[in-house]
Amino acid sequence: MVDWRGDARLQRVMHTFSHTDAEGKPVQTLSGTQVLAEMDASGVGAALLPAKVYYQSSERGVRALHRELGALTDAAPRRLKAVATLVPPELGPGTYWDVMQNVRILRDAHTQFGVVGVHITPSPWGMPPNHKWFYPVYATCAELGLAVFVHVGMPGPLWPMAHHDPAHLDEVALAFPELRIIAHHIGDPWTDMAVRLAARHPNFYICTSAWSPKKYPQALLDFIGGHWHGTPGCEKVIFASDFPLLDMQRCVRDARALPFSEQQLRHVLHDNAHRLFWSD
């Protein structure tokens, strides 16, 4: 994909994602065995492995990434499932040379590797998630029963924030009521909006990835612990650690210590994800 270490502009943009250890050395790629070992040590039974593409990539590169994830999930099919990605628009949202390209790639990833969804990053691709460029993919996901994972909230990299406002997803949820939308990264500073969308739309969920449980916004904690317009918040939130960027063992330990009932925690830590991705 893209190595930003040799590009001064991308180094500035991605300064929070250096992927180096405490000594400044590049973090080594983890094997499937290492990922499963970390899950075992953390008491994690199953996990999703999302493919993420931030900058321009070729179709060959995206398909290679899907094959790599497929090899990992094939080795532990009941514990690991993959989430696909897309080929970003070549020249921004005005690129309409072949809007069905990603539909074909997504269908192949689902058939060949059993992906359970697709991950999109609106801001670096230069358009909000309700842009018409995404609609063929949304229709395909609705048809195949795949989820859409959308990065919401202020991004860590120095990308513009506006495209990651979860309010854009209201239009998508109205247009595709059966589409499962997973608001990735909570949505801060628009957490109140993410909560309202999760309560408003039956198939809208909030994922806690990239957040330490000790730092969850109060609006999310209030939602998990209670109801919003009759919707039990604990049934609309999915725990994730964003490992290896965050320590899995610490995140799981801190999540289990949150001040909720055993049943509420079970929904967030297990039941919701199991129902959506492992109930087949």
Backbone torsions as a table, in degrees:
resi	resn	phi	psi	omega
1	MET	NA	-126.4	-176.3
2	VAL	-113.4	125.4	175.0
3	ASP	-100.6	106.8	-174.8
4	TRP	-86.5	0.9	-176.4
5	ARG	-67.1	-24.6	-178.7
6	GLY	-99.7	9.0	-176.8
7	ASP	-121.5	114.7	-175.4
8	ALA	-60.5	-39.0	-179.2
9	ARG	-66.2	-46.5	-179.2
10	LEU	-70.0	-31.3	175.8
11	GLN	-61.1	-39.9	178.2
12	ARG	-66.5	-45.4	-178.7
13	VAL	-62.9	-41.7	-171.5
14	MET	-102.1	27.5	-172.6
15	HIS	-62.2	-26.1	179.6
16	THR	-83.9	-2.8	-178.0
17	PHE	-123.3	53.7	-175.4
18	SER	-73.1	-22.6	178.9
19	HIS	55.3	45.5	176.0
20	THR	-121.6	157.7	178.9
21	ASP	-85.8	-171.9	-176.3
22	ALA	-62.2	-23.5	-179.7
23	GLU	-94.9	4.2	179.2
24	GLY	83.8	8.5	179.2
25	LYS	-87.9	147.2	179.6
26	PRO	-57.8	136.7	177.4
27	VAL	-70.9	132.5	-178.7
28	GLN	-76.0	146.5	176.6
29	THR	-64.8	134.8	-179.2
30	LEU	-86.6	143.5	175.3
31	SER	-83.7	165.5	175.8
32	GLY	-59.1	-39.1	178.8
33	THR	-61.9	-40.2	179.2
34	GLN	-67.9	-39.2	177.8
35	VAL	-63.0	-45.5	179.4
36	LEU	-64.8	-37.4	178.0
37	ALA	-63.7	-40.7	178.1
38	GLU	-66.5	-38.6	176.5
39	MET	-62.0	-44.4	179.5
40	ASP	-60.9	-44.1	-179.4
41	ALA	-65.3	-25.8	-178.7
42	SER	-94.0	-5.9	-175.8
43	GLY	74.4	29.2	-179.4
44	VAL	-98.9	124.1	-177.6
45	GLY	-83.6	-35.6	-175.7
46	ALA	-149.1	156.3	-177.1
47	ALA	-152.2	154.8	173.6
48	LEU	-99.2	141.1	177.8
49	LEU	-115.0	98.7	-177.5
50	PRO	-87.1	137.1	170.1
51	ALA	-82.6	135.5	-179.7
52	LYS	-131.1	125.6	176.5
53	VAL	-122.6	120.0	-178.3
54	TYR	-95.7	-36.8	-173.5
55	TYR	-121.4	173.6	-173.5
56	GLN	-52.2	129.2	-179.5
57	SER	-136.6	157.3	178.4
58	SER	-87.3	162.5	174.6
59	GLU	-61.1	-39.2	178.8
60	ARG	-59.9	-42.9	-179.7
61	GLY	-64.8	-41.2	179.6
62	VAL	-67.0	-42.8	178.6
63	ARG	-64.4	-36.1	177.1
64	ALA	-64.8	-39.1	177.3
65	LEU	-63.4	-40.9	177.5
66	HIS	-63.9	-39.3	177.8
67	ARG	-63.7	-40.3	179.8
68	GLU	-62.4	-45.1	177.6
69	LEU	-66.7	-37.4	178.4
70	GLY	-61.0	-37.8	178.2
71	ALA	-65.0	-36.8	178.5
72	LEU	-68.5	-45.0	-177.0
73	THR	-73.1	-30.9	177.2
74	ASP	-63.1	-28.8	-178.6
75	ALA	-75.8	-19.3	179.8
76	ALA	-149.2	66.0	-170.1
77	PRO	-62.7	-26.1	179.3
78	ARG	-86.7	-12.8	-177.1
79	ARG	-110.0	-28.9	-176.1
80	LEU	-123.3	134.0	173.4
81	LYS	-132.8	148.6	-174.2
82	ALA	-102.6	152.5	173.4
83	VAL	-120.1	125.4	-174.9
84	ALA	-77.2	175.7	173.0
85	THR	-133.5	-174.2	-177.7
86	LEU	-123.6	163.4	168.0
87	VAL	-81.9	116.2	-178.6
88	PRO	-61.3	154.6	178.4
89	PRO	-59.7	135.2	-171.6
90	GLU	-63.7	-39.8	-175.9
91	LEU	-128.6	38.7	-179.0
92	GLY	85.3	-173.1	-173.9
93	PRO	-65.8	-12.0	177.2
94	GLY	-79.2	0.1	-178.0
95	THR	-83.8	107.9	179.3
96	TYR	-127.1	33.4	-176.6
97	TRP	-65.7	-34.2	-178.9
98	ASP	-161.0	84.0	-177.2
99	VAL	-71.6	-9.2	178.4
100	MET	-89.5	-4.3	179.3
101	GLN	-55.9	-48.8	-177.9
102	ASN	-70.5	-27.7	175.1
103	VAL	-62.5	-44.2	179.1
104	ARG	-64.3	-44.0	179.7
105	ILE	-62.0	-43.3	-178.7
106	LEU	-66.5	-42.8	177.9
107	ARG	-60.3	-42.7	179.6
108	ASP	-64.9	-41.0	179.9
109	ALA	-64.5	-36.6	178.7
110	HIS	-68.9	-44.3	-178.9
111	THR	-68.4	-44.2	-173.0
112	GLN	-83.6	-35.9	-170.5
113	PHE	-123.7	0.3	175.8
114	GLY	65.7	31.8	179.7
115	VAL	-59.3	147.2	-176.7
116	VAL	-104.9	1.9	-180.0
117	GLY	-179.2	-172.6	178.6
118	VAL	-137.5	142.8	-178.1
119	HIS	-108.8	131.4	178.4
120	ILE	-125.6	149.3	178.5
121	THR	-124.4	91.7	-170.9
122	PRO	-59.2	-45.9	-170.0
123	SER	-62.4	-52.6	-179.7
124	PRO	-66.8	-16.9	176.7
125	TRP	-88.5	-5.5	170.4
126	GLY	81.7	23.3	179.9
127	MET	-159.7	148.5	179.3
128	PRO	-72.5	162.0	-176.0
129	PRO	-71.0	-8.7	174.9
130	ASN	-95.2	13.1	176.7
131	HIS	-70.2	143.3	-175.4
132	LYS	-61.9	-20.4	178.5
133	TRP	-58.1	-31.6	-177.4
134	PHE	-83.0	-15.7	-167.4
135	TYR	-63.2	-37.6	175.0
136	PRO	-60.1	-35.9	177.2
137	VAL	-67.1	-43.2	178.8
138	TYR	-60.9	-42.8	179.5
139	ALA	-62.4	-40.3	178.7
140	THR	-65.7	-42.1	178.3
141	CYS	-63.0	-42.0	178.4
142	ALA	-62.5	-40.0	179.9
143	GLU	-66.9	-42.1	-175.4
144	LEU	-89.2	-5.7	-177.5
145	GLY	75.9	29.1	179.7
146	LEU	-96.0	151.0	177.6
147	ALA	-91.3	154.9	173.7
148	VAL	-111.9	118.9	177.4
149	PHE	-97.0	117.7	-175.3
150	VAL	-118.3	125.4	176.7
151	HIS	-67.7	118.9	177.3
152	VAL	-124.2	157.7	-180.0
153	GLY	93.6	170.5	-179.7
154	MET	-61.1	120.7	-178.5
155	PRO	-73.3	148.9	175.0
156	GLY	-65.2	-49.4	174.7
157	PRO	-62.8	159.0	-178.2
158	LEU	-80.5	65.2	171.5
159	TRP	-101.2	155.9	174.3
160	PRO	-59.5	144.3	-175.8
161	MET	-81.4	-31.6	-163.0
162	ALA	-55.0	-39.3	-177.1
163	HIS	-68.4	-14.8	-178.1
164	HIS	-98.9	12.7	173.5
165	ASP	-70.2	121.4	-177.8
166	PRO	-62.5	-15.2	178.7
167	ALA	-57.6	-28.8	178.4
168	HIS	-59.8	-26.2	-174.5
169	LEU	-80.2	-11.6	176.9
170	ASP	-60.4	-44.6	179.4
171	GLU	-62.7	-38.8	179.2
172	VAL	-66.9	-44.0	-179.9
173	ALA	-65.1	-33.5	177.2
174	LEU	-70.6	-38.2	-178.3
175	ALA	-74.8	-30.3	-177.7
176	PHE	-129.2	75.9	-173.7
177	PRO	-62.2	-25.5	-179.8
178	GLU	-89.2	-6.6	-178.6
179	LEU	-74.2	127.7	176.5
180	ARG	-83.3	117.0	-178.5
181	ILE	-109.1	125.5	178.9
182	ILE	-111.9	109.3	179.1
183	ALA	-79.0	102.6	-173.3
184	HIS	-78.7	132.7	174.7
185	HIS	79.4	25.0	168.0
186	ILE	74.3	-46.6	177.9
187	GLY	107.4	4.7	177.6
188	ASP	-56.9	134.3	11.1
189	PRO	-90.6	18.9	179.2
190	TRP	-110.9	34.6	-177.1
191	THR	-59.7	-37.5	177.3
192	ASP	-57.4	-40.1	179.1
193	MET	-68.2	-42.1	178.3
194	ALA	-60.4	-41.9	178.5
195	VAL	-61.8	-44.7	-179.7
196	ARG	-64.1	-38.4	178.0
197	LEU	-67.5	-39.2	178.1
198	ALA	-64.1	-35.5	178.0
199	ALA	-76.8	-31.7	-174.9
200	ARG	-77.4	-38.0	-173.6
201	HIS	-112.8	126.3	-176.6
202	PRO	-58.6	-30.6	-175.5
203	ASN	-108.1	25.2	178.1
204	PHE	-107.0	127.6	-177.7
205	TYR	-129.1	157.2	176.2
206	ILE	-111.4	129.6	178.5
207	CYS	-109.1	136.5	-173.9
208	THR	-89.7	12.5	-175.8
209	SER	-56.2	145.5	178.0
210	ALA	74.4	11.5	178.5
211	TRP	-124.4	130.4	169.8
212	SER	-69.0	135.1	178.0
213	PRO	-55.3	-27.1	178.1
214	LYS	-71.0	-13.1	-177.1
215	LYS	-112.5	8.5	-179.2
216	TYR	-56.5	135.8	177.0
217	PRO	-60.0	149.6	-177.2
218	GLN	-61.1	-34.2	179.7
219	ALA	-61.1	-37.8	178.2
220	LEU	-70.3	-43.0	178.8
221	LEU	-61.0	-42.5	178.6
222	ASP	-62.9	-39.2	-179.8
223	PHE	-65.7	-46.9	179.8
224	ILE	-60.5	-40.1	-174.8
225	GLY	-81.6	-8.7	-176.8
226	GLY	-145.7	-146.9	-178.3
227	HIS	-124.6	153.3	171.3
228	TRP	-131.4	111.1	-175.7
229	HIS	52.6	42.7	175.5
230	GLY	85.3	-2.4	-179.5
231	THR	-95.8	119.6	175.2
232	PRO	-66.5	114.7	-175.9
233	GLY	-62.2	-31.4	-178.7
234	CYS	-63.9	-17.9	179.6
235	GLU	-91.4	-0.4	-177.3
236	LYS	-122.7	13.1	-179.2
237	VAL	-123.6	136.6	-177.6
238	ILE	-120.4	125.2	179.4
239	PHE	-75.0	142.3	171.2
240	ALA	-155.0	155.5	-176.9
241	SER	-105.6	-25.8	-171.3
242	ASP	68.9	28.7	175.0
243	PHE	-56.8	138.8	9.8
244	PRO	-94.1	5.2	178.0
245	LEU	-64.9	-31.8	172.2
246	LEU	-116.9	147.4	-179.5
247	ASP	-69.8	120.7	-175.1
248	MET	-64.6	-45.8	-177.7
249	GLN	-61.5	-42.6	-179.5
250	ARG	-66.8	-42.7	-179.6
251	CYS	-62.3	-43.6	-179.7
252	VAL	-65.3	-44.2	179.0
253	ARG	-59.7	-45.6	-178.3
254	ASP	-69.7	-34.1	178.2
255	ALA	-66.4	-40.4	179.4
256	ARG	-66.9	-19.8	-179.2
257	ALA	-91.1	-0.2	179.6
258	LEU	-63.2	148.4	-172.6
259	PRO	-80.4	61.3	178.2
260	PHE	-124.4	166.6	177.8
261	SER	-69.5	163.0	179.2
262	GLU	-59.2	-39.3	-179.4
263	GLN	-69.4	-40.3	177.6
264	GLN	-62.4	-44.2	177.9
265	LEU	-63.9	-38.0	-179.9
266	ARG	-62.2	-40.3	177.0
267	HIS	-59.5	-49.6	-174.4
268	VAL	-69.9	-42.1	-173.5
269	LEU	-84.6	-20.1	-173.8
270	HIS	-141.9	-59.8	-164.7
271	ASP	-61.2	-42.3	-176.1
272	ASN	-64.1	-47.4	178.9
273	ALA	-65.9	-39.7	179.8
274	HIS	-62.4	-43.3	179.6
275	ARG	-62.6	-39.4	-175.9
276	LEU	-80.2	-33.5	-169.1
277	PHE	-125.7	-13.6	-175.8
278	TRP	-127.8	13.9	-174.2
279	SER	-86.7	-2.7	-178.5
280	ASP	-75.9	NA	NA
